[in-house]
Amino acid sequence: MKARCVIAAVLITVCGVTPASAAPWKRITTPDGSSTDQVGLARTGDGVLHVAWHHPTGPNTEDLNHTVITRAGRIGATHPIQSGWTGFTNTALVVEPGGLRAFWGGFRTTDSSDPQRETNTALSSDGGASWALQPGQINPGDAQSYASSHAATVRGDGSTMQAFAGTLGTWVHAGLTPATPNHNFMEGRQYGNDPNLATDATNRTVMAWYSNATGRLGVLAQDVNADGSPGPGPLTMPGTGAMNVGMLGRTPLVARSGGGFYVAYPTPGGVRVWRVGAGSAPSVARIDNSPAVAIAAAGDGRIWVLWTKGFGDPDVVARRSNRGATRFGATVNAGHPKGAMQAYKLDANVAGNALDVLANFNIGTTSDAATSYRRLKPGLTLRASPGRLRRGNQTEVRFTVRDAGDPVRGARVKAGGRSGTTNSKGRVTLTLRSRRAVEAQATRTGYTGATKRLRVRR
């Protein structure tokens, strides 16, 4: 029986988990990081994915690095963004008209007269090979941004906004100068956590974050005005209003091509997807404790949602929607690196028909952690009618192959020594004869394959 749940613009269909068969996980950061580390991601127009990450180099020093992942999915060169600082917070990376821009919190030195404090920024005009540090902090020093992970977005005029949070509030700063103020979206309340920013094609900007403030629990979303000040809101994501603990990582938020802002979040009993402003947030996965969730938007209107299986199980799994983001397809299991026992953070960016996934895993039984990478393909859904064979007799079985509810033409279906290719409706009929159960397989270039077991009627 197919279970469906329709709300706003989202329809969820529950499918089986398909193991992925793409390239294995590859470590991209050094194995001396911690569970709190989260990378910054940005993809440039040439298809290259840029990764910003930091790691310790001494008792009181750290480096901030940039690594590329090529369009073909290969890990490329690493170059320093800044070196020898007292520390870096998790860095935001964006593409602006001048090139790649990184934002982070931290102090360059312990000298209180050093101007590099609070939020800092550097620009690369050559794809990350070299970086120019902007002298001085870019925001006022009243928001503790030096200690916060950063998120950032680029608006239609090429200007940027940054978001950060601390014990004093949850803040947005617009521009690259401390002459513009930090705007507190939690005025008079404590605490807001892990904000994220997104801007859509109409130049609307939204911030999403988790709040455990008294009287305002839950995942919140609010419009951001052009000067960084709060717009109407905030709105609370359905199903999160009683949550006392949030996810430890940037709140997963995207502006969908085709319209709408979408948030994915782990809630008691499952991972939910919310179109900001909708009255409900349906579940894409039934799971009790997922410490990490991510969301990514494709250029054709699809969205991907990823999550970890839960504490003690580091597998990363994902589902991709149809172009209208109204239905989700098969769940694909990306597994985990050998020896990993826990996944802490997830990030992802769409690469054509596939997804580049980055996850922070522990290293064996130690407290150290590193971020690893792999490319993941969307999953196929295979159905059969009838679902059972007549023992020893011929049975005509109609197979249907779909991608998030849409028929897949040209998929190859094999079962019981027979094979065929699906038509425009995603269907192919095979005549099977067997005295025992048969496993059918569906494959198509660009997808993770699907299987279906056909039992035998006595």
RAPEHU-V387738 format. One record per residue. N is the residue number from 1. RES is the residue in three letters. SS is DSSP state (@ for helix, = for strand, . for the rest). Layout:
# RAPEHU-V387738
{{N RES SS} {N RES SS}}
This chain:
# RAPEHU-V387738
{{1 MET .} {2 LYS .} {3 ALA .} {4 ARG =} {5 CYS =} {6 VAL =} {7 ILE =} {8 ALA .} {9 ALA .} {10 VAL =} {11 LEU =} {12 ILE =} {13 THR =} {14 VAL .} {15 CYS .} {16 GLY .} {17 VAL =} {18 THR =} {19 PRO =} {20 ALA .} {21 SER .} {22 ALA .} {23 ALA .} {24 PRO .} {25 TRP .} {26 LYS =} {27 ARG =} {28 ILE .} {29 THR .} {30 THR .} {31 PRO .} {32 ASP .} {33 GLY =} {34 SER .} {35 SER .} {36 THR .} {37 ASP .} {38 GLN .} {39 VAL .} {40 GLY =} {41 LEU =} {42 ALA =} {43 ARG =} {44 THR .} {45 GLY .} {46 ASP .} {47 GLY .} {48 VAL .} {49 LEU =} {50 HIS =} {51 VAL =} {52 ALA =} {53 TRP =} {54 HIS =} {55 HIS =} {56 PRO =} {57 THR =} {58 GLY =} {59 PRO .} {60 ASN .} {61 THR =} {62 GLU =} {63 ASP =} {64 LEU =} {65 ASN =} {66 HIS =} {67 THR =} {68 VAL =} {69 ILE =} {70 THR .} {71 ARG .} {72 ALA .} {73 GLY .} {74 ARG .} {75 ILE =} {76 GLY =} {77 ALA =} {78 THR =} {79 HIS =} {80 PRO =} {81 ILE =} {82 GLN =} {83 SER =} {84 GLY =} {85 TRP =} {86 THR .} {87 GLY .} {88 PHE .} {89 THR .} {90 ASN .} {91 THR .} {92 ALA =} {93 LEU =} {94 VAL =} {95 VAL =} {96 GLU =} {97 PRO .} {98 GLY .} {99 GLY =} {100 LEU =} {101 ARG =} {102 ALA =} {103 PHE =} {104 TRP =} {105 GLY =} {106 GLY .} {107 PHE .} {108 ARG .} {109 THR .} {110 THR .} {111 ASP .} {112 SER .} {113 SER .} {114 ASP .} {115 PRO .} {116 GLN .} {117 ARG .} {118 GLU .} {119 THR =} {120 ASN =} {121 THR =} {122 ALA =} {123 LEU =} {124 SER =} {125 SER .} {126 ASP .} {127 GLY .} {128 GLY .} {129 ALA .} {130 SER .} {131 TRP .} {132 ALA =} {133 LEU =} {134 GLN .} {135 PRO .} {136 GLY .} {137 GLN .} {138 ILE .} {139 ASN .} {140 PRO .} {141 GLY .} {142 ASP .} {143 ALA .} {144 GLN .} {145 SER @} {146 TYR @} {147 ALA @} {148 SER .} {149 SER .} {150 HIS .} {151 ALA =} {152 ALA =} {153 THR =} {154 VAL =} {155 ARG .} {156 GLY .} {157 ASP .} {158 GLY .} {159 SER .} {160 THR =} {161 MET =} {162 GLN =} {163 ALA =} {164 PHE =} {165 ALA =} {166 GLY =} {167 THR .} {168 LEU .} {169 GLY =} {170 THR =} {171 TRP =} {172 VAL =} {173 HIS =} {174 ALA =} {175 GLY .} {176 LEU .} {177 THR .} {178 PRO .} {179 ALA .} {180 THR .} {181 PRO .} {182 ASN =} {183 HIS =} {184 ASN =} {185 PHE .} {186 MET .} {187 GLU .} {188 GLY .} {189 ARG .} {190 GLN .} {191 TYR .} {192 GLY =} {193 ASN =} {194 ASP =} {195 PRO =} {196 ASN =} {197 LEU =} {198 ALA =} {199 THR =} {200 ASP .} {201 ALA .} {202 THR .} {203 ASN .} {204 ARG .} {205 THR =} {206 VAL =} {207 MET =} {208 ALA =} {209 TRP =} {210 TYR =} {211 SER =} {212 ASN =} {213 ALA =} {214 THR .} {215 GLY .} {216 ARG =} {217 LEU =} {218 GLY =} {219 VAL =} {220 LEU =} {221 ALA =} {222 GLN =} {223 ASP =} {224 VAL =} {225 ASN .} {226 ALA .} {227 ASP .} {228 GLY .} {229 SER .} {230 PRO =} {231 GLY =} {232 PRO =} {233 GLY =} {234 PRO =} {235 LEU =} {236 THR =} {237 MET .} {238 PRO .} {239 GLY .} {240 THR .} {241 GLY .} {242 ALA .} {243 MET .} {244 ASN .} {245 VAL .} {246 GLY .} {247 MET .} {248 LEU .} {249 GLY .} {250 ARG .} {251 THR .} {252 PRO =} {253 LEU =} {254 VAL =} {255 ALA =} {256 ARG .} {257 SER .} {258 GLY .} {259 GLY .} {260 GLY .} {261 PHE =} {262 TYR =} {263 VAL =} {264 ALA =} {265 TYR =} {266 PRO =} {267 THR =} {268 PRO .} {269 GLY .} {270 GLY =} {271 VAL =} {272 ARG =} {273 VAL =} {274 TRP =} {275 ARG =} {276 VAL .} {277 GLY .} {278 ALA .} {279 GLY .} {280 SER .} {281 ALA .} {282 PRO .} {283 SER =} {284 VAL =} {285 ALA =} {286 ARG .} {287 ILE .} {288 ASP .} {289 ASN .} {290 SER .} {291 PRO .} {292 ALA .} {293 VAL =} {294 ALA =} {295 ILE =} {296 ALA =} {297 ALA =} {298 ALA .} {299 GLY .} {300 ASP .} {301 GLY .} {302 ARG .} {303 ILE =} {304 TRP =} {305 VAL =} {306 LEU =} {307 TRP =} {308 THR =} {309 LYS =} {310 GLY =} {311 PHE .} {312 GLY .} {313 ASP =} {314 PRO =} {315 ASP =} {316 VAL =} {317 VAL =} {318 ALA =} {319 ARG =} {320 ARG =} {321 SER =} {322 ASN .} {323 ARG .} {324 GLY .} {325 ALA .} {326 THR .} {327 ARG =} {328 PHE =} {329 GLY .} {330 ALA =} {331 THR =} {332 VAL =} {333 ASN =} {334 ALA =} {335 GLY =} {336 HIS .} {337 PRO .} {338 LYS .} {339 GLY .} {340 ALA .} {341 MET .} {342 GLN .} {343 ALA =} {344 TYR =} {345 LYS =} {346 LEU =} {347 ASP =} {348 ALA =} {349 ASN =} {350 VAL =} {351 ALA =} {352 GLY .} {353 ASN .} {354 ALA =} {355 LEU =} {356 ASP =} {357 VAL =} {358 LEU =} {359 ALA =} {360 ASN =} {361 PHE =} {362 ASN =} {363 ILE .} {364 GLY .} {365 THR .} {366 THR .} {367 SER .} {368 ASP .} {369 ALA =} {370 ALA =} {371 THR =} {372 SER =} {373 TYR =} {374 ARG =} {375 ARG =} {376 LEU =} {377 LYS =} {378 PRO =} {379 GLY =} {380 LEU .} {381 THR =} {382 LEU =} {383 ARG =} {384 ALA =} {385 SER =} {386 PRO .} {387 GLY .} {388 ARG =} {389 LEU =} {390 ARG =} {391 ARG .} {392 GLY .} {393 ASN .} {394 GLN =} {395 THR =} {396 GLU =} {397 VAL =} {398 ARG =} {399 PHE =} {400 THR =} {401 VAL =} {402 ARG =} {403 ASP =} {404 ALA .} {405 GLY .} {406 ASP =} {407 PRO =} {408 VAL .} {409 ARG .} {410 GLY .} {411 ALA .} {412 ARG =} {413 VAL =} {414 LYS =} {415 ALA =} {416 GLY .} {417 GLY .} {418 ARG =} {419 SER =} {420 GLY =} {421 THR =} {422 THR .} {423 ASN .} {424 SER .} {425 LYS .} {426 GLY .} {427 ARG =} {428 VAL =} {429 THR =} {430 LEU =} {431 THR =} {432 LEU =} {433 ARG =} {434 SER .} {435 ARG .} {436 ARG .} {437 ALA .} {438 VAL =} {439 GLU =} {440 ALA =} {441 GLN =} {442 ALA =} {443 THR =} {444 ARG .} {445 THR .} {446 GLY .} {447 TYR =} {448 THR =} {449 GLY .} {450 ALA =} {451 THR =} {452 LYS =} {453 ARG =} {454 LEU =} {455 ARG =} {456 VAL =} {457 ARG =} {458 ARG .}}
